[in-house]
């Protein structure tokens, strides 16, 4: 079982970015304890992925705030070569959802577009 979990996690991380439709989706779970365990692992990996992106974004914001203070100080002292820090890009957590979707389907789940209404 441990090998299955490891292979599944590796497969999800190697899957990379899949295009997201941005629409509402309906998730139809497969039946059985093996499928439940598989989908639980998909959830764990998605949570870790999101946490990793959010932690990276927070670290970037802290660094940005520090560099911005340095820049503002430089400007206030009449500096002419003050370097403006680059803003942080938003956390790309959609990648985590795309990976989850692929994992969910590998577990035997079906994803369809949710009917309007």
C-alpha positions as CSV (number, residue, x, y, z in Angstrom):
1,X,0.0,0.0,0.0
2,X,2.9,2.4,0.8
3,X,4.3,1.9,-2.6
4,X,1.0,2.7,-4.2
5,X,0.8,5.9,-2.3
6,X,4.3,6.9,-3.2
7,X,3.8,6.1,-6.9
8,X,0.5,8.0,-6.9
9,X,2.1,11.1,-5.2
10,X,5.0,11.0,-7.7
11,X,2.6,10.7,-10.6
12,X,0.6,13.7,-9.4
13,X,3.7,15.9,-9.0
14,X,5.0,14.8,-12.4
15,X,1.7,15.5,-14.1
16,X,2.4,19.2,-14.3
17,X,-0.1,21.8,-15.4
18,X,-3.3,20.7,-17.1
19,X,-5.6,23.3,-18.5
20,X,-8.4,24.2,-16.3
21,X,-11.8,25.1,-17.7
22,X,-12.5,27.5,-14.8
23,X,-16.1,26.2,-14.8
24,X,-18.1,24.4,-12.2
25,X,-17.4,20.6,-12.0
26,X,-19.2,17.7,-10.7
27,X,-17.1,14.9,-9.0
28,X,-18.5,11.4,-9.1
29,X,-16.6,9.2,-6.7
30,X,-15.9,5.5,-7.4
31,X,-17.2,3.0,-4.9
32,X,-15.0,0.9,-2.6
33,X,-12.4,1.3,0.2
34,X,-9.5,1.2,-2.2
35,X,-10.9,4.1,-4.2
36,X,-11.6,5.9,-0.9
37,X,-8.0,5.5,0.1
38,X,-6.8,6.6,-3.3
39,X,-8.9,9.8,-3.2
40,X,-7.8,10.5,0.3
41,X,-4.2,10.5,-0.9
42,X,-5.3,12.9,-3.7
43,X,-6.6,15.2,-1.1
44,X,-3.4,15.0,1.0
45,X,-1.3,15.8,-2.0
46,X,-3.6,18.7,-3.1
47,X,-3.4,20.2,0.5
48,X,0.4,19.9,0.5
49,X,0.6,21.5,-2.9
50,X,-1.6,24.4,-1.9
51,X,0.4,24.9,1.3
52,X,3.7,24.9,-0.5
53,X,2.5,27.6,-3.0
54,X,1.0,29.7,-0.2
55,X,4.2,29.4,1.9
56,X,6.3,30.5,-1.1
57,X,4.0,33.4,-1.7
58,X,4.2,34.5,2.0
59,X,8.0,34.3,1.9
60,X,8.1,36.3,-1.3
61,X,5.8,39.0,0.3
62,X,8.1,39.2,3.3
63,X,11.1,39.6,1.1
64,X,9.2,42.2,-1.1
65,X,8.2,44.3,2.0
66,X,11.8,44.3,3.2
67,X,13.2,45.3,-0.2
68,X,10.5,47.9,-0.6
69,X,11.5,49.5,2.7
70,X,15.1,49.6,1.5
71,X,14.0,51.1,-1.8
72,X,11.9,53.8,0.0
73,X,14.8,54.6,2.3
74,X,17.2,54.9,-0.6
75,X,14.8,57.3,-2.4
76,X,14.3,59.4,0.7
77,X,18.1,59.8,1.0
78,X,18.2,61.2,-2.6
79,X,19.6,58.0,-4.1
80,X,19.5,57.9,-7.9
81,X,20.2,54.2,-8.3
82,X,17.5,52.9,-6.0
83,X,16.2,49.5,-7.3
84,X,12.5,49.0,-7.2
85,X,11.7,45.4,-6.0
86,X,9.7,43.1,-8.2
87,X,6.2,42.3,-7.0
88,X,5.3,38.7,-6.1
89,X,3.2,36.7,-8.5
90,X,0.0,35.3,-7.0
91,X,0.1,31.7,-5.7
92,X,-0.7,29.3,-8.5
93,X,-2.9,27.0,-6.6
94,X,-4.9,26.1,-9.7
95,X,-2.1,23.7,-10.5
96,X,-2.9,21.8,-7.4
97,X,-6.6,21.5,-8.4
98,X,-5.6,20.4,-11.9
99,X,-3.3,17.7,-10.3
100,X,-6.1,16.6,-8.0
101,X,-8.5,16.2,-10.9
102,X,-6.0,14.0,-12.7
103,X,-5.5,12.0,-9.5
104,X,-9.2,11.7,-8.9
105,X,-9.7,10.3,-12.4
106,X,-6.7,7.9,-11.9
107,X,-8.6,6.6,-8.9
108,X,-11.6,5.8,-11.1
109,X,-13.6,9.0,-10.4
110,X,-15.4,10.8,-13.1
111,X,-15.4,14.6,-13.5
112,X,-18.1,16.3,-15.6
113,X,-19.3,19.8,-16.1
114,X,-21.9,20.7,-13.6
115,X,-25.3,21.3,-15.2
116,X,-26.3,25.0,-15.2
117,X,-29.2,26.0,-13.0
